[in-house]
Amino acid sequence: MNSLFRALVVGSALTSAVPALAVMGVHVESGEPGFISFDIAELPNPASFISGSYLTLNNVKGVFNGIAGKRTIDFFNNSLGGGFQVVGGPGITSQQIFIRDESAPLVLTGDYSAQDRATGAGAGLIIYENGEIAAVPEPATWALMIGGFGLVGMTVRRRAAIAC
């Protein structure tokens, strides 16, 4: 019984690891042809950059105009109109959405007024913290908690039976 208890404690410690970097969700709503939604690290590691101009992130996972996949995205500073351009896809003009140098940017959360680069149509750009605290625990977390309560109950009951 003692080894089972130790195994559960070690297992729960391993499954409750905290993520190292915050992830930002980026969501753009525009009229046609659709929307853009993707996740990036708060402190992204650029694949390439030109200081004072833009930075490039490769293999950004998201939904682009309703199609899930990975894309390369260029993020521009204010000298190039701000915003970003999905390579081979839609582009959004807004204020610059990162601070610090392009080699080590920090993405800013917030709501931005934006425009579709191709059509000039207005778009809503929202950057928010994504996944820091889950509103509802994962099923594995529930199972681990219930198992832990069960083990505590069994231990208390066993000690009460031995004491009698």
Secondary structure as the mmCIF struct_conf table of DSSP 4:
data_model
#
loop_
_struct_conf.conf_type_id
_struct_conf.id
_struct_conf.beg_label_comp_id
_struct_conf.beg_label_asym_id
_struct_conf.beg_label_seq_id
_struct_conf.end_label_comp_id
_struct_conf.end_label_asym_id
_struct_conf.end_label_seq_id
HELX_RH_AL_P HELX_RH_AL_P1 ASN A 2 THR A 15
TURN_TY1_P TURN_TY1_P1 SER A 16 SER A 16
HELX_LH_PP_P HELX_LH_PP_P1 ALA A 17 PRO A 19
BEND BEND1 ALA A 20 LEU A 21
STRN STRN1 VAL A 23 SER A 30
BEND BEND2 GLY A 31 PRO A 33
STRN STRN2 PHE A 35 ALA A 41
BEND BEND3 GLU A 42 LEU A 43
BEND BEND4 ALA A 47 ALA A 47
STRN STRN3 SER A 48 ILE A 50
TURN_TY1_P TURN_TY1_P2 SER A 51 SER A 53
STRN STRN4 TYR A 54 PHE A 64
TURN_TY1_P TURN_TY1_P3 ASN A 65 GLY A 66
STRN STRN5 ILE A 67 PHE A 76
HELX_RH_3T_P HELX_RH_3T_P1 ASN A 78 LEU A 80
TURN_TY1_P TURN_TY1_P4 GLY A 81 GLY A 81
BEND BEND5 GLY A 82 GLY A 83
STRN STRN6 PHE A 84 VAL A 86
TURN_TY1_P TURN_TY1_P5 VAL A 87 GLY A 88
BEND BEND6 GLY A 89 GLY A 89
STRN STRN7 GLY A 91 THR A 93
BEND BEND7 GLN A 95 GLN A 95
STRN STRN8 PHE A 98 ILE A 99
BEND BEND8 ARG A 100 ARG A 100
TURN_TY1_P TURN_TY1_P6 GLU A 102 SER A 103
BEND BEND9 ALA A 104 ALA A 104
STRN STRN9 LEU A 106 VAL A 107
HELX_LH_PP_P HELX_LH_PP_P2 LEU A 108 THR A 109
STRN STRN10 GLY A 110 ASP A 116
TURN_TY1_P TURN_TY1_P7 ARG A 117 THR A 119
STRN STRN11 GLY A 122 ASN A 130
BEND BEND10 GLY A 131 ILE A 133
BEND BEND11 ALA A 135 VAL A 136
HELX_RH_AL_P HELX_RH_AL_P2 PRO A 139 ALA A 163
#
